[in-house]
Every structure is written in C-alpha cells, then in structure tokens.
C-alpha cells in the first residue's frame, strides 16, 4: 500500500508525458464543458480517467453526507440488481476510502488478494473481480467532494509514480467540474420546486375562486342581506386574484434571481479552472521551453475551447450549452452566416454596410454547427472592428464546378493588416489591438475549426485597403445526402 500527498501545483512527475495523455485530458475537459448535467459530468470523469490511466474499471463516489457516499457513475456500467450498499456506501465500512478522505491523498492497493479489506470492500472486489485499486480523492480548497476508484481486473498491476501523481492532480482539477455540475443541479432542483409550489398555490387559489364563485351564484338570488354578503364575497375574490398575481410574480423573481446567481458561479468556476491551467502551462513553458510545438498547441487549443464555452454561457442565460464534440451534423453555410449576422446585429454600426451574395443552393457541409458558428463569428467580428469610418463588408458563398467544395469569401474595406503581421495573425495570442482590447484568439480558433472540418482558410490584406478572407470546405455530395 502506497500514498503520497500532492501540492497545489503540477510538479514534473504529474505533467502529461505523451500526446495520448494530452488528447485524453482535452477530451475529458471538452466532455465536461459540453454539459451541466451532474450525472453526465461524473460519467465523463469516470470514462476519461479510466482511459487516461489505461484501467479496466472506474467508479465515482460523491459525498452524500458526512457518513455516506453516493455512487455517481461507473465504467463499465454496473449490472442490474446491484445491492443498495454498493450504491449508497457507509464511509466507515470502507477504510481505504475513509483514509483517502481524511488524509486528502491517494491510496494504492497493489493486490487485493494480499491486502487487508473490510467485508464491504471485499464485496466490491468480488463484484468486479478487482486485483489492483487506486483511490483518488477529489479535493477542492481543502475539502473532499468525492473519491474516484480505479481498478484492474483479474491481474495485479503496479502503478507508476507518474500515473498516480497525474491521476491525483487531474482529480483535484476535476473537483471544480463536480462542484459546478452539483451547483447547477441544485439550482435546477430549486427551480423545479419553485415551479411546483407556484402550481400548487395557483391550483389552491383557483379552487378557492371557483368555490367563492359558486357561493356567489347561489347567494345571488337571495334577499338584501344575501346581496350584502355577495358584495363581501366579490371583494374577497378580488383580493384573492390580486394575491395570486403577487405570488406568481414573487416566485418568478425568486427563481430568476437564484438562476442568475447560479450562472454567475458557473461562469467563475470554469474560468478559474481554465486560468489555473493556463498559469501552470505558462510557468512550465517559461521555465522549460517545449521543443515539440504540436504538444504545446494541443494544450493551448484546450484553453481556447474552455474560453469559447464560457463565452457561449455569457451570451445567453436561457441556453446552457448545446454544443457537442460531434462532427456528424449537416451544417448549412448560408444559414450559419445569417445566424452570425443576427448575433452581431447590435455590434454593426450604421456606417458599415453588409452585402450578401449567397449561392441560391442550400449547400451543406459535414461537421459541428456550433464550432462553425464560432469560426465565422470571429472572422466577421474582426471585419467589423477593422472599419473605423464608413465601409462595406461583403459575404459571398459559391461552390466549385464539380459541386464538391463550398467557398466562403468575407471581404471588408477596413484598415487592413501590415505585411509583417500577415504571417502571424493565425497564431494564438497574436493581436494588433491595444492592451485589454483583445486576446488574439479569434483567428487562431477560426483556423483550427476550419482545419478540423478538413477545410482551408487563406487571408490577404493591404494596409489601408481592407482584408480578404477565403474559406473552403468540403460539401456533402448529393449521393451522400440521398443515402442519409
């Protein structure tokens, strides 16, 4: 049995050593950012960490209370009929989990056949036929949110110090995602409870109104005394209606306030996670430059992906991120351009004219619609910001004579780009804007997205004469559309 306490920063032994590890870490990050559903976040962590450390089985337990753990996700899924004590486990019945939580550090069981296990631990070992186990607590600001259990089946395995350190470091970072998803779930539950309460009170008020109306109809034909009573009932009915309206408004405002506060936390937590990862990467590359730019680029792409997701949350409180990593959507280029212009409508000043020359054919490309929106939005934003006085932005879509390539040309009459900067504009963090006015990620993100869609992007510009951006993307052939 081995253990080691990790500090708050990545040391050399916990830095990914291969492109495979980097790609898996990026995928885990993308899967987590693409959803705010608590169960989906836990499943992404379970699947991703199992793949990262090349381990057959994984389970994520979260703290239900100070005495119990709740099973949130497993890889692979558990068979039906699993005992309740596996899904809702007592911490005292699992000494290794208890020790990992108390010490806030990982625990390794090299071989379950020789290790001293409790009865509850032995039942889990027999359920999965586990041999080697690794317990990684999720630690955030000194608090443990849960425990990730990784294990090998049938055969024992020795975990390298790099694997253990990497696993614990990533687990601590993923604690932010767990807290974020849990906060979102709490907000959703609170909102559902508010809606239920409003509905119940509305039904009660409706019933009361109906009863009072019935009484009013019954008393309507009676003598003057009854008429006086009827007037009283009408006043009461009006008061009930006013109370109902006030209650509905109060509940709506309370729900909106709770939701807004939750979204603020959801924005801050991922942003802190991304900025923390960036600070560590910046420190690492400053102290020990990486000769392999490809690996560095993958890390930077991960950071940019996080920024893009956060930007989507800020843009709309009504949409909680419909983006996915799928690349199998049919994307209509003309519609995407129209959507981008709609989003940018309030940012286009009256001195700028938009000229659209769209191909009448509704041609489509295979890919990710959200990412293509992001790429074209960045390019159009640059064109808008490049025009100081009066100017024109023309957008042209065509396809080649073979009908296999879509062509998008975005041309502006703005200030243009200096010759010495042309080769740098696609590089991450390169910007010609004043400090604080831009991050230098717009064209870099657009370039990466177009490349991901097996397309190309070319940029030409003359200083003072404007900029010309030409994008080419492979079209879905007609035979493919018929087959689909």
PLY file of the C-alpha trace (Angstrom):
ply
format ascii 1.0
element vertex 484
property float x
property float y
property float z
element edge 483
property int vertex1
property int vertex2
end_header
0.00 0.00 0.00
1.44 3.37 -1.04
0.38 7.01 -0.63
1.72 10.46 -1.38
0.35 13.96 -0.69
0.35 16.36 -3.62
0.76 20.13 -3.55
-1.47 22.67 -5.22
0.58 22.90 -8.43
1.67 20.39 -11.06
5.15 19.08 -10.45
7.27 17.43 -13.13
6.02 13.94 -12.25
2.38 14.94 -12.85
2.85 16.65 -16.23
1.42 14.64 -19.19
4.26 12.84 -20.96
2.61 11.85 -24.24
0.28 13.13 -26.94
-2.13 10.35 -25.91
-2.37 11.68 -22.36
-2.83 15.24 -23.63
-5.56 14.20 -26.05
-7.42 12.28 -23.32
-7.18 15.26 -20.95
-8.54 17.56 -23.67
-11.41 15.13 -24.34
-12.27 14.94 -20.63
-12.30 18.75 -20.49
-14.47 19.02 -23.60
-16.94 16.37 -22.38
-17.30 18.16 -19.03
-17.69 21.64 -20.53
-20.29 20.41 -23.03
-22.79 19.54 -20.27
-24.00 20.85 -16.94
-25.88 17.64 -16.00
-24.36 16.29 -12.78
-24.61 12.60 -13.75
-23.09 13.26 -17.20
-20.13 15.13 -15.64
-19.45 12.22 -13.29
-19.69 9.71 -16.15
-17.28 11.78 -18.27
-14.80 11.79 -15.39
-15.17 8.04 -14.83
-14.74 7.17 -18.51
-11.94 9.68 -19.10
-9.82 8.79 -16.07
-10.18 5.08 -16.80
-8.91 5.71 -20.33
-6.18 8.10 -19.14
-4.57 5.55 -16.84
-5.48 2.58 -19.09
-7.51 0.85 -16.37
-10.42 -1.54 -16.94
-12.89 -0.26 -14.39
-13.66 3.01 -12.61
-16.26 4.34 -10.17
-17.01 7.88 -8.93
-18.45 8.27 -5.43
-19.56 11.69 -4.15
-20.12 12.66 -0.53
-23.83 12.25 0.25
-23.31 13.41 3.83
-20.53 13.15 6.42
-21.18 9.43 6.89
-22.21 8.15 3.43
-21.02 8.06 -0.17
-23.32 8.00 -3.22
-22.27 6.13 -6.37
-22.49 8.63 -9.25
-21.00 6.79 -12.24
-19.16 3.59 -13.18
-17.09 2.39 -16.12
-18.31 -0.01 -17.41
-21.89 0.31 -16.14
-22.88 -1.94 -13.26
-25.20 -4.89 -13.96
-28.84 -4.62 -12.77
-29.68 -5.73 -9.25
-26.58 -4.32 -7.56
-27.05 -4.19 -3.74
-28.04 -0.89 -2.18
-24.89 -0.81 -0.02
-22.82 -0.56 -3.23
-24.75 2.48 -4.49
-25.09 4.17 -1.05
-21.98 3.18 0.90
-21.11 3.90 4.53
-17.70 5.60 4.82
-16.91 3.64 7.99
-17.43 0.36 6.10
-14.72 1.31 3.56
-11.45 2.01 5.44
-9.43 2.80 2.30
-11.97 5.37 1.13
-12.18 6.78 4.65
-8.41 7.14 4.83
-8.22 8.84 1.41
-10.89 11.34 2.54
-9.31 12.02 5.93
-5.72 12.34 4.62
-6.80 14.06 1.34
-4.33 11.95 -0.60
-4.43 8.92 -2.83
-4.32 5.32 -1.63
-2.98 2.38 -3.67
-3.85 -1.27 -3.08
-1.28 -3.26 -5.06
-3.05 -6.62 -4.78
-6.46 -7.28 -3.23
-5.56 -10.93 -2.62
-2.92 -9.92 -0.07
-4.39 -6.63 1.23
-6.46 -6.38 4.40
-10.01 -5.48 3.27
-13.28 -4.95 5.11
-16.34 -7.05 4.27
-17.86 -4.20 2.25
-14.61 -3.65 0.35
-14.36 -7.39 -0.33
-17.89 -7.42 -1.81
-16.93 -4.69 -4.30
-13.71 -6.54 -5.18
-15.71 -9.71 -5.88
-18.33 -7.78 -7.89
-15.69 -6.55 -10.38
-13.04 -9.25 -9.75
-10.62 -6.44 -8.86
-6.91 -7.02 -8.21
-5.18 -3.62 -8.08
-7.03 -0.50 -6.86
-6.26 3.22 -6.83
-8.30 5.63 -4.65
-8.11 9.30 -5.75
-9.97 11.90 -3.62
-11.45 14.97 -5.36
-10.00 17.85 -3.31
-11.07 21.49 -3.77
-9.79 24.21 -1.43
-9.03 21.60 1.23
-12.49 19.97 1.04
-13.09 16.47 -0.34
-16.06 16.30 -2.72
-15.79 12.61 -3.53
-13.50 9.71 -4.42
-12.53 8.17 -7.78
-11.80 4.44 -7.57
-9.80 2.88 -10.42
-9.06 -0.80 -10.66
-7.65 -3.64 -12.74
-9.47 -6.91 -13.15
-8.07 -10.45 -12.81
-4.40 -9.43 -12.76
-2.46 -7.19 -10.37
-0.73 -4.12 -11.73
1.86 -1.74 -10.34
1.03 1.94 -10.82
3.93 4.21 -11.75
4.54 7.33 -9.69
3.84 9.42 -12.80
0.44 7.75 -13.28
-0.53 8.22 -9.65
0.63 11.85 -9.50
-1.06 12.65 -12.82
-4.29 10.98 -11.71
-4.40 12.82 -8.36
-3.58 16.19 -9.93
-6.29 15.82 -12.59
-8.75 14.59 -9.93
-8.16 17.77 -7.90
-8.77 19.90 -11.01
-11.91 17.93 -11.88
-13.28 18.72 -8.41
-14.17 22.14 -9.85
-16.30 20.50 -12.53
-18.04 18.32 -9.93
-18.83 21.34 -7.75
-20.00 23.28 -10.82
-22.32 20.48 -12.00
-23.66 19.96 -8.48
-24.41 23.68 -8.18
-26.29 23.55 -11.48
-28.28 20.53 -10.28
-29.14 22.31 -7.02
-30.34 25.34 -8.99
-32.44 23.14 -11.25
-33.97 21.32 -8.28
-34.72 24.62 -6.58
-36.30 25.99 -9.73
-38.43 22.84 -10.14
-39.55 23.12 -6.52
-40.49 26.77 -7.04
-42.49 25.91 -10.14
-44.23 23.10 -8.27
-45.02 25.43 -5.37
-46.41 28.10 -7.70
-48.53 25.49 -9.47
-49.89 24.12 -6.19
-50.72 27.56 -4.82
-52.30 28.54 -8.14
-54.48 25.43 -8.05
-55.44 26.20 -4.45
-56.35 29.75 -5.41
-58.24 28.53 -8.47
-60.24 26.13 -6.31
-60.96 28.88 -3.82
-62.07 31.18 -6.62
-64.35 28.51 -8.05
-65.86 27.81 -4.63
-66.41 31.50 -3.98
-67.95 31.95 -7.43
-70.29 29.06 -6.80
-71.27 30.55 -3.48
-71.75 33.89 -5.20
-74.07 32.36 -7.81
-76.06 30.57 -5.12
-76.48 33.68 -2.98
-77.19 35.99 -5.91
-80.97 35.42 -5.88
-81.45 35.93 -2.12
-82.64 38.98 -0.19
-80.77 42.20 0.52
-78.85 40.60 3.35
-77.60 37.95 0.92
-76.79 40.69 -1.58
-74.63 42.41 1.02
-72.89 39.12 1.69
-72.42 38.68 -2.05
-70.68 42.06 -2.25
-68.38 40.92 0.52
-67.55 37.76 -1.40
-66.76 39.78 -4.52
-64.34 41.89 -2.56
-62.72 38.72 -1.21
-62.49 37.28 -4.71
-60.73 40.37 -5.97
-58.32 40.23 -3.06
-57.57 36.58 -3.88
-56.86 37.42 -7.51
-54.50 40.19 -6.50
-52.77 37.84 -4.04
-52.40 35.21 -6.77
-50.81 37.71 -9.15
-48.42 38.92 -6.44
-47.45 35.35 -5.53
-46.76 34.39 -9.14
-44.62 37.47 -9.67
-42.75 36.90 -6.41
-41.99 33.26 -7.24
-40.84 34.16 -10.74
-38.48 36.82 -9.47
-37.08 34.50 -6.80
-36.49 31.79 -9.39
-34.82 34.25 -11.77
-32.59 35.60 -9.02
-31.49 32.10 -7.97
-30.82 31.12 -11.56
-28.79 34.27 -12.26
-26.69 33.77 -9.14
-26.05 30.18 -10.10
-24.96 31.10 -13.60
-22.51 33.62 -12.14
-20.93 30.81 -10.12
-20.93 28.55 -13.17
-19.02 31.18 -15.10
-16.48 31.88 -12.36
-15.66 28.27 -11.58
-14.79 27.14 -15.16
-12.94 30.41 -15.70
-10.83 29.84 -12.59
-10.18 26.28 -13.73
-9.03 27.40 -17.16
-6.94 30.28 -15.87
-5.32 28.00 -13.31
-4.39 25.52 -16.04
-3.08 28.35 -18.22
-0.95 29.77 -15.40
0.67 26.41 -14.85
1.31 25.91 -18.56
2.74 29.42 -18.88
5.06 28.79 -15.95
6.10 25.44 -17.37
6.91 26.75 -20.86
8.71 29.78 -19.41
10.98 27.65 -17.26
11.41 24.76 -19.65
10.50 25.54 -23.29
8.89 22.62 -25.07
10.67 21.80 -28.35
7.60 19.98 -29.61
5.21 22.76 -30.64
2.48 20.28 -31.51
2.00 19.26 -27.89
2.06 22.90 -26.80
-0.54 23.70 -29.42
-2.84 20.97 -28.11
-2.70 22.49 -24.63
-3.44 25.96 -25.96
-6.35 24.59 -28.00
-7.78 23.12 -24.80
-7.63 26.53 -23.12
-9.27 28.20 -26.12
-12.04 25.60 -26.10
-12.76 26.45 -22.46
-12.87 30.17 -23.23
-15.27 29.54 -26.12
-17.63 27.56 -23.89
-17.67 30.26 -21.24
-18.36 32.86 -23.94
-21.43 30.83 -25.00
-22.77 30.83 -21.42
-22.32 34.61 -21.13
-24.11 35.25 -24.42
-27.38 33.75 -23.28
-28.79 32.89 -19.84
-31.55 30.86 -21.50
-29.27 28.33 -23.18
-26.92 26.21 -21.08
-24.60 24.99 -23.93
-25.98 22.83 -26.66
-22.51 22.37 -28.16
-21.06 18.91 -28.53
-17.88 17.43 -29.88
-19.77 15.55 -32.61
-18.64 16.15 -36.17
-21.58 14.46 -37.94
-24.07 17.32 -38.26
-25.30 18.64 -41.60
-24.36 22.33 -41.49
-25.94 24.83 -43.87
-23.32 27.50 -44.58
-25.80 30.21 -45.64
-27.91 29.69 -42.51
-24.85 29.80 -40.25
-23.73 33.09 -41.81
-27.23 34.55 -41.36
-27.23 33.45 -37.71
-23.85 35.12 -37.16
-25.07 38.37 -38.68
-28.12 38.24 -36.42
-25.93 37.76 -33.34
-23.69 40.65 -34.41
-26.55 42.93 -35.42
-26.22 45.23 -32.42
-22.45 45.45 -32.93
-22.66 46.60 -36.56
-22.67 50.44 -36.57
-24.71 52.41 -39.08
-21.57 53.38 -41.03
-20.99 49.77 -42.10
-22.97 48.17 -44.93
-23.37 44.40 -45.22
-23.56 42.96 -48.73
-24.62 39.31 -49.04
-24.10 37.36 -52.25
-25.21 33.87 -51.26
-25.39 30.93 -53.64
-29.06 30.09 -54.04
-28.39 26.41 -53.44
-28.73 25.47 -49.79
-25.45 23.54 -49.78
-24.26 21.80 -46.65
-21.02 20.56 -45.11
-20.46 17.77 -42.61
-19.20 18.91 -39.21
-20.07 20.71 -35.99
-22.54 23.59 -36.45
-21.66 25.29 -33.15
-17.95 25.37 -33.98
-18.58 26.70 -37.50
-20.74 29.45 -35.97
-17.86 30.31 -33.68
-15.28 30.43 -36.50
-17.36 32.61 -38.84
-18.46 34.85 -35.95
-14.81 35.56 -35.09
-13.95 36.45 -38.70
-16.98 38.74 -39.08
-16.20 40.42 -35.75
-12.67 41.18 -36.93
-14.07 42.72 -40.13
-16.45 44.94 -38.13
-13.69 46.09 -35.78
-11.35 46.81 -38.70
-13.64 49.54 -40.13
-13.25 52.91 -38.40
-15.25 55.15 -40.76
-17.72 54.21 -43.48
-17.11 50.82 -45.03
-18.52 47.68 -46.58
-18.39 44.02 -45.56
-19.25 41.68 -48.42
-20.01 37.99 -47.86
-20.04 35.67 -50.87
-20.81 31.94 -50.94
-20.28 29.75 -54.00
-19.26 26.23 -54.89
-16.84 24.88 -57.46
-17.87 23.45 -60.81
-17.70 19.88 -59.51
-20.04 20.73 -56.63
-17.67 19.29 -54.04
-16.16 22.42 -52.41
-18.00 25.28 -50.68
-16.31 28.67 -50.89
-16.95 31.49 -48.39
-15.34 34.89 -49.06
-15.56 37.64 -46.42
-14.07 40.95 -47.56
-14.01 44.28 -45.75
-12.81 47.79 -46.62
-11.21 48.35 -43.22
-7.73 49.43 -42.19
-6.10 46.19 -43.33
-3.08 44.38 -41.88
0.60 45.24 -42.10
2.68 43.00 -44.35
4.92 41.90 -41.47
1.86 40.80 -39.46
0.11 38.73 -42.16
2.02 35.54 -41.29
1.28 35.94 -37.57
-2.46 36.62 -37.48
-3.36 32.91 -37.23
-1.01 32.37 -34.29
-2.59 32.03 -30.82
-2.49 35.21 -28.69
-1.18 37.41 -31.51
-3.17 40.64 -31.70
-2.71 44.10 -33.13
-5.29 45.59 -30.77
-4.44 47.76 -27.80
-3.86 46.04 -24.43
-7.11 44.88 -22.92
-9.00 45.13 -26.22
-8.41 41.58 -27.49
-6.91 38.20 -26.62
-5.53 37.28 -30.05
-7.50 34.03 -30.13
-10.23 34.82 -32.68
-8.47 33.94 -35.95
-6.48 31.17 -34.29
-9.70 29.48 -33.15
-11.27 30.01 -36.59
-8.21 28.48 -38.28
-8.33 25.40 -36.01
-12.06 24.87 -36.55
-11.78 25.12 -40.34
-8.86 22.67 -40.31
-10.89 20.33 -38.11
-13.57 20.36 -40.81
-10.93 19.36 -43.42
-11.10 22.82 -44.96
-8.68 25.67 -45.62
-8.57 29.38 -44.80
-6.47 31.98 -46.61
-6.09 35.65 -45.71
-4.76 38.51 -47.83
-4.64 42.16 -46.89
-3.13 45.52 -47.83
-2.71 48.12 -45.13
-5.37 50.78 -45.61
-7.16 48.76 -48.32
-9.05 46.12 -46.34
-8.83 42.38 -45.77
-9.92 39.37 -47.85
-10.63 36.03 -46.11
-11.26 32.95 -48.29
-12.59 29.75 -46.68
-13.02 26.42 -48.46
-14.97 23.49 -47.00
-15.82 20.07 -48.46
-19.50 19.77 -49.35
-21.77 16.81 -48.63
-22.20 15.23 -52.05
-25.73 14.75 -53.37
-25.36 10.97 -53.27
-24.45 11.16 -49.57
-27.50 13.31 -48.82
-29.80 10.84 -50.63
-28.23 7.93 -48.74
-28.69 9.69 -45.41
0 1
1 2
2 3
3 4
4 5
5 6
6 7
7 8
8 9
9 10
10 11
11 12
12 13
13 14
14 15
15 16
16 17
17 18
18 19
19 20
20 21
21 22
22 23
23 24
24 25
25 26
26 27
27 28
28 29
29 30
30 31
31 32
32 33
33 34
34 35
35 36
36 37
37 38
38 39
39 40
40 41
41 42
42 43
43 44
44 45
45 46
46 47
47 48
48 49
49 50
50 51
51 52
52 53
53 54
54 55
55 56
56 57
57 58
58 59
59 60
60 61
61 62
62 63
63 64
64 65
65 66
66 67
67 68
68 69
69 70
70 71
71 72
72 73
73 74
74 75
75 76
76 77
77 78
78 79
79 80
80 81
81 82
82 83
83 84
84 85
85 86
86 87
87 88
88 89
89 90
90 91
91 92
92 93
93 94
94 95
95 96
96 97
97 98
98 99
99 100
100 101
101 102
102 103
103 104
104 105
105 106
106 107
107 108
108 109
109 110
110 111
111 112
112 113
113 114
114 115
115 116
116 117
117 118
118 119
119 120
120 121
121 122
122 123
123 124
124 125
125 126
126 127
127 128
128 129
129 130
130 131
131 132
132 133
133 134
134 135
135 136
136 137
137 138
138 139
139 140
140 141
141 142
142 143
143 144
144 145
145 146
146 147
147 148
148 149
149 150
150 151
151 152
152 153
153 154
154 155
155 156
156 157
157 158
158 159
159 160
160 161
161 162
162 163
163 164
164 165
165 166
166 167
167 168
168 169
169 170
170 171
171 172
172 173
173 174
174 175
175 176
176 177
177 178
178 179
179 180
180 181
181 182
182 183
183 184
184 185
185 186
186 187
187 188
188 189
189 190
190 191
191 192
192 193
193 194
194 195
195 196
196 197
197 198
198 199
199 200
200 201
201 202
202 203
203 204
204 205
205 206
206 207
207 208
208 209
209 210
210 211
211 212
212 213
213 214
214 215
215 216
216 217
217 218
218 219
219 220
220 221
221 222
222 223
223 224
224 225
225 226
226 227
227 228
228 229
229 230
230 231
231 232
232 233
233 234
234 235
235 236
236 237
237 238
238 239
239 240
240 241
241 242
242 243
243 244
244 245
245 246
246 247
247 248
248 249
249 250
250 251
251 252
252 253
253 254
254 255
255 256
256 257
257 258
258 259
259 260
260 261
261 262
262 263
263 264
264 265
265 266
266 267
267 268
268 269
269 270
270 271
271 272
272 273
273 274
274 275
275 276
276 277
277 278
278 279
279 280
280 281
281 282
282 283
283 284
284 285
285 286
286 287
287 288
288 289
289 290
290 291
291 292
292 293
293 294
294 295
295 296
296 297
297 298
298 299
299 300
300 301
301 302
302 303
303 304
304 305
305 306
306 307
307 308
308 309
309 310
310 311
311 312
312 313
313 314
314 315
315 316
316 317
317 318
318 319
319 320
320 321
321 322
322 323
323 324
324 325
325 326
326 327
327 328
328 329
329 330
330 331
331 332
332 333
333 334
334 335
335 336
336 337
337 338
338 339
339 340
340 341
341 342
342 343
343 344
344 345
345 346
346 347
347 348
348 349
349 350
350 351
351 352
352 353
353 354
354 355
355 356
356 357
357 358
358 359
359 360
360 361
361 362
362 363
363 364
364 365
365 366
366 367
367 368
368 369
369 370
370 371
371 372
372 373
373 374
374 375
375 376
376 377
377 378
378 379
379 380
380 381
381 382
382 383
383 384
384 385
385 386
386 387
387 388
388 389
389 390
390 391
391 392
392 393
393 394
394 395
395 396
396 397
397 398
398 399
399 400
400 401
401 402
402 403
403 404
404 405
405 406
406 407
407 408
408 409
409 410
410 411
411 412
412 413
413 414
414 415
415 416
416 417
417 418
418 419
419 420
420 421
421 422
422 423
423 424
424 425
425 426
426 427
427 428
428 429
429 430
430 431
431 432
432 433
433 434
434 435
435 436
436 437
437 438
438 439
439 440
440 441
441 442
442 443
443 444
444 445
445 446
446 447
447 448
448 449
449 450
450 451
451 452
452 453
453 454
454 455
455 456
456 457
457 458
458 459
459 460
460 461
461 462
462 463
463 464
464 465
465 466
466 467
467 468
468 469
469 470
470 471
471 472
472 473
473 474
474 475
475 476
476 477
477 478
478 479
479 480
480 481
481 482
482 483
